[in-house]
Amino acid sequence: MRFAFFDTKPYDKTSFERFGAEYGIKFKFYDTRLTEDTAELARNCDGVCAFVNDTLDADVLEKLADLDCKYVALRCAGYNNVDLKAAANCGLRVVHVPAYSPYAVAEHAMALLLTSVRRIHKAYIRTRDFNFSLNGMTGFDLHGKTVGVVGTGKIGKVFIDICRGFGMHVIAYDKFPAKDSDIEYVTLEELLAKSDIVSLHCPLTEETRHLINCETIKLMKKGVVIINTSRGALIDAECLLEGIKARQIGAACLDVYEEETNYFYEDLSGHILNDDTLARLISMPNVIVTSHQAFLTEEALSNIAETTVKNVTALHDENACVNELIWKNGEILHGTPKAE
């Protein structure tokens, strides 16, 4: 099989070339993102391999179907950028990577938290200038603090384990609580009211879009720390900015941003940033922004490539894949039974 691989970065190639060769899949690597204008690059391919900032709306999917593509292989867990209903109507089959390394993302969330509350980023800059003053560097203990975890899937559970290792009190909210677990579930309102730290680990849906907004921020403790390593649109960035300016939010640790598509993964150091909200957030002394890198470990990259290749191989050889995303009667079903 041949796949057009969009939004390629140097760190993508090694693992995908290795597993592609093992399973007989040829990847054509393109630096450009997948859009209606670039979809033509998938001509003579069985499908496309796409990432979080590629466009997979109805127009793009129809164009891919016209090019006789059969598969959309997402090399990520999230699929909010895919019009699954349109994919079904076009006869395109979509697969994703639901779990590649929950440890990578959960550990990055904790790294952001520790960096923020212990002022590690500021200390690094100071000491490089031989400034060894401790003024303004006072942090706080994580031990004994209450952390509210929104979303208790694989990543959320790993983050909970890490927090417990620090001696933190964990409460959680999930629309579908984990069965037979020792997790203390509360309502979202109670979580926001009681938490010193709120960490988001839930998928982006219409229901969770702008979960953190001007009204929910008012429910939070004054000085709360917000962590988001999931999807940018879980937070209304304008409301976040206002909450920081009002001193309601004590710090924000962001690996994702709602309008990140034109910025993240690119070197814009020689350019003027057109997004005023993002520029203002980055300028805040109590905000840390990383460029959607929580997934970026050697283990995760290898797992992503292996799972993606196995996904499309299963569809091609067995007409079934446990990681398929299927739109049926207005619902999203996960996985197809193995064909007899």
Secondary structure as UniProt FT lines:
FT   STRAND          2..5
FT   HELIX           10..23
FT   STRAND          26..29
FT   TURN            36..38
FT   HELIX           39..42
FT   TURN            43..44
FT   STRAND          47..50
FT   TURN            52..53
FT   HELIX           58..66
FT   TURN            67..68
FT   STRAND          71..74
FT   TURN            80..81
FT   HELIX           84..90
FT   STRAND          93..95
FT   HELIX           102..117
FT   TURN            118..119
FT   HELIX           120..128
FT   TURN            129..130
FT   TURN            135..136
FT   TURN            143..144
FT   STRAND          146..150
FT   HELIX           154..165
FT   TURN            166..167
FT   STRAND          169..173
FT   TURN            179..180
FT   HELIX           188..194
FT   STRAND          197..200
FT   TURN            206..210
FT   HELIX           214..219
FT   TURN            222..223
FT   STRAND          224..228
FT   HELIX           232..234
FT   HELIX           237..245
FT   TURN            246..247
FT   STRAND          249..254
FT   TURN            258..259
FT   TURN            261..265
FT   TURN            269..270
FT   HELIX           276..283
FT   TURN            285..286
FT   STRAND          287..289
FT   TURN            294..295
FT   HELIX           298..318
FT   TURN            322..323
FT   STRAND          324..328
FT   TURN            329..330
FT   STRAND          331..334
//
